[in-house]
């Protein structure tokens, strides 16, 4: 059986990293200790990603050709290439963090926030990313994470920290509002209100669990 020195727990199976802190494990692995069987992927799971990659490669090649031979449509070709890159960037994050759904969702909203602002800046910065995309994205994510955790009965430690970080992101429109950056107030106001309500509920109902989880993750 393997042992994690940081968390002080024994880990069964053949995992290479601690499921709590992702740190290295010491000791010998135990193949008979694997809780879940290794289920092979279906043929569609192997073919579909390759088809999508091939389609993206064809689209990228076509856009590159248009960019080189037709100056009139260079901007449109660059926009398509940037869209393909943005899409595969978010897909890469989802694939890399697929074993931890709430962590994957948090990294996705961070990536989508940066991409939205980058697209807004690249198209002349009309402010739509800050006025609409970020508040709507944060509200939908907070509600989705809360509903998913309750419906699927996830353990508290699986989602509390990520929900807390998402709530803090939901307070970002408040800072933008105070700085006078936002042009449309209503989406930001809804986002701030939802964030404050969820923050209060989190502290009141899950305060000790949240404190314990933060102390455990920070190894305090």
C-alpha positions as CSV (number, residue, x, y, z in Angstrom):
1,X,0.0,0.0,0.0
2,X,1.2,3.5,-0.9
3,X,1.5,6.4,1.5
4,X,1.2,10.2,1.1
5,X,3.5,12.0,3.5
6,X,1.8,15.4,3.1
7,X,-1.7,14.2,3.8
8,X,-0.8,11.3,6.1
9,X,-3.0,8.8,4.4
10,X,-2.6,5.4,2.8
11,X,-3.8,5.0,-0.7
12,X,-4.9,1.6,-2.2
13,X,-4.5,0.7,-5.9
14,X,-2.0,1.7,-8.5
15,X,-2.4,5.5,-8.4
16,X,0.8,7.5,-9.0
17,X,-0.3,10.7,-7.2
18,X,-2.3,11.3,-4.0
19,X,-6.0,11.9,-4.8
20,X,-6.1,14.7,-2.2
21,X,-3.1,16.8,-2.9
22,X,-1.8,15.3,-6.2
23,X,1.6,14.8,-4.5
24,X,3.9,11.8,-5.1
25,X,3.2,8.6,-3.3
26,X,5.8,6.4,-1.6
27,X,5.7,2.6,-1.2
28,X,4.6,-0.2,-3.5
29,X,1.4,-0.1,-5.5
30,X,-1.3,-2.8,-5.1
31,X,-3.1,-3.7,-8.3
32,X,-5.6,-5.7,-6.4
33,X,-6.6,-2.6,-4.5
34,X,-8.1,-0.8,-7.4
35,X,-11.7,0.0,-6.5
36,X,-13.0,0.6,-10.0
37,X,-12.5,-1.7,-13.0
38,X,-10.7,-0.5,-16.1
39,X,-13.5,-0.1,-18.7
40,X,-12.2,0.1,-22.3
41,X,-13.4,3.0,-24.4
42,X,-15.8,2.3,-27.2
43,X,-14.7,2.6,-30.9
44,X,-16.6,5.8,-31.2
45,X,-14.6,7.3,-28.4
46,X,-11.4,6.6,-30.4
47,X,-12.7,7.7,-33.8
48,X,-14.6,10.9,-32.9
49,X,-11.6,12.9,-31.6
50,X,-9.6,12.0,-34.7
51,X,-12.5,13.1,-36.9
52,X,-12.7,16.4,-35.1
53,X,-9.0,17.0,-35.3
54,X,-9.0,16.2,-39.0
55,X,-11.9,18.6,-39.6
56,X,-10.1,21.3,-37.6
57,X,-6.9,20.7,-39.6
58,X,-8.8,21.0,-42.9
59,X,-10.5,24.2,-41.7
60,X,-7.1,25.6,-40.6
61,X,-5.5,24.7,-43.9
62,X,-8.3,26.4,-45.9
63,X,-8.1,29.5,-43.8
64,X,-4.4,29.7,-44.2
65,X,-4.8,29.4,-48.0
66,X,-7.4,32.1,-48.0
67,X,-5.2,34.3,-45.9
68,X,-2.3,33.9,-48.3
69,X,-4.1,34.3,-51.7
70,X,-6.9,36.6,-50.9
71,X,-6.0,39.8,-48.9
72,X,-9.7,40.8,-49.0
73,X,-10.7,38.0,-46.6
74,X,-7.6,37.9,-44.4
75,X,-9.4,39.2,-41.3
76,X,-12.2,36.5,-41.7
77,X,-9.5,33.8,-42.1
78,X,-7.7,35.0,-38.9
79,X,-11.0,35.0,-37.0
80,X,-11.7,31.4,-37.9
81,X,-8.2,30.4,-37.0
82,X,-8.5,32.1,-33.7
83,X,-11.8,30.5,-33.1
84,X,-10.4,27.0,-33.7
85,X,-7.5,27.8,-31.4
86,X,-9.8,29.0,-28.7
87,X,-12.0,25.9,-29.0
88,X,-9.2,23.4,-28.8
89,X,-7.7,25.3,-25.9
90,X,-10.8,24.9,-23.8
91,X,-11.2,21.3,-25.0
92,X,-7.6,20.6,-23.8
93,X,-8.4,21.9,-20.4
94,X,-11.5,19.8,-20.1
95,X,-9.6,16.7,-21.2
96,X,-6.7,17.3,-18.8
97,X,-8.9,17.9,-15.8
98,X,-11.6,15.4,-16.7
99,X,-11.1,13.3,-13.6
100,X,-12.0,16.3,-11.4
101,X,-15.2,17.8,-12.7
102,X,-15.4,20.8,-10.4
103,X,-11.7,21.7,-10.9
104,X,-12.3,21.3,-14.7
105,X,-15.3,23.7,-14.5
106,X,-13.2,26.3,-12.6
107,X,-10.3,26.2,-15.0
108,X,-12.8,26.4,-17.9
109,X,-14.4,29.6,-16.6
110,X,-11.0,31.1,-16.1
111,X,-10.0,30.2,-19.7
112,X,-13.3,31.4,-21.1
113,X,-13.0,34.7,-19.2
114,X,-9.6,35.3,-20.7
115,X,-10.7,34.3,-24.2
116,X,-13.8,36.5,-24.0
117,X,-11.7,39.6,-23.0
118,X,-9.1,38.7,-25.7
119,X,-11.8,38.5,-28.4
120,X,-13.3,41.8,-27.2
121,X,-10.0,43.5,-27.3
122,X,-9.2,42.0,-30.7
123,X,-12.5,43.2,-32.2
124,X,-12.1,46.8,-31.0
125,X,-13.1,46.4,-27.3
126,X,-16.7,47.4,-27.2
127,X,-17.0,46.1,-23.6
128,X,-19.4,43.2,-24.2
129,X,-17.1,40.8,-22.5
130,X,-17.1,42.7,-19.2
131,X,-20.7,43.9,-19.4
132,X,-22.3,40.6,-20.3
133,X,-20.1,37.6,-20.8
134,X,-18.3,37.6,-17.5
135,X,-21.3,38.2,-15.2
136,X,-23.5,35.7,-17.1
137,X,-20.7,33.1,-17.1
138,X,-20.1,33.4,-13.4
139,X,-23.8,33.3,-12.4
140,X,-24.5,30.2,-14.5
141,X,-21.4,28.4,-13.2
142,X,-22.2,29.1,-9.6
143,X,-25.8,27.9,-10.0
144,X,-24.7,24.9,-12.0
145,X,-22.0,23.8,-9.5
146,X,-24.4,24.2,-6.6
147,X,-27.2,22.3,-8.3
148,X,-24.8,19.5,-9.5
149,X,-23.3,19.0,-6.0
150,X,-26.7,18.7,-4.4
151,X,-28.4,16.5,-7.1
152,X,-25.5,14.1,-7.4
153,X,-24.7,14.1,-3.7
154,X,-21.0,15.0,-4.0
155,X,-18.8,15.0,-1.0
156,X,-18.3,18.4,0.6
157,X,-14.5,18.4,-0.1
158,X,-15.1,17.7,-3.8
159,X,-16.7,21.1,-4.5
160,X,-16.4,23.6,-1.6
161,X,-13.1,25.2,-2.5
162,X,-13.9,25.5,-6.2
163,X,-17.4,26.9,-5.5
164,X,-15.7,29.4,-3.1
165,X,-13.2,30.5,-5.8
166,X,-16.1,30.8,-8.3
167,X,-18.0,33.0,-5.9
168,X,-14.9,35.2,-5.5
169,X,-14.7,35.5,-9.3
170,X,-18.4,36.5,-9.2
171,X,-17.4,39.5,-7.1
172,X,-15.0,40.7,-9.8
173,X,-17.8,42.7,-11.5
174,X,-18.1,44.7,-8.3
175,X,-14.5,45.8,-8.6
176,X,-15.1,46.7,-12.3
177,X,-18.2,48.6,-11.4
178,X,-16.4,50.6,-8.7
179,X,-13.7,51.4,-11.2
180,X,-16.2,52.7,-13.7
181,X,-15.3,50.2,-16.4
182,X,-18.7,48.7,-16.9
183,X,-21.2,50.4,-19.2
184,X,-24.2,48.1,-18.4
185,X,-24.9,47.7,-14.7
186,X,-27.8,45.1,-14.6
187,X,-25.8,41.9,-15.4
188,X,-23.1,42.8,-12.9
189,X,-25.6,43.7,-10.2
190,X,-27.3,40.3,-10.6
191,X,-23.9,38.5,-10.5
192,X,-22.8,40.4,-7.4
193,X,-26.1,39.7,-5.6
194,X,-26.0,35.9,-6.4
195,X,-22.3,35.8,-5.3
196,X,-23.1,37.5,-2.0
197,X,-26.1,35.2,-1.3
198,X,-24.1,32.1,-2.0
199,X,-21.2,33.3,0.0
200,X,-23.4,33.9,3.0
201,X,-25.0,30.5,2.6
202,X,-21.7,28.8,2.2
203,X,-20.3,30.4,5.4
204,X,-23.5,29.8,7.4
205,X,-24.1,26.2,6.4
206,X,-20.7,24.9,5.4
207,X,-18.4,27.2,7.4
208,X,-16.6,24.6,9.5
209,X,-16.2,22.2,6.5
210,X,-14.9,25.0,4.3
211,X,-12.4,26.0,7.0
212,X,-11.2,22.5,7.4
213,X,-10.9,21.9,3.7
214,X,-8.8,25.1,3.3
215,X,-6.6,24.1,6.2
216,X,-6.1,20.7,4.7
217,X,-5.3,21.9,1.2
218,X,-2.9,24.5,2.6
219,X,-1.3,22.0,5.0
220,X,-1.8,24.3,8.0
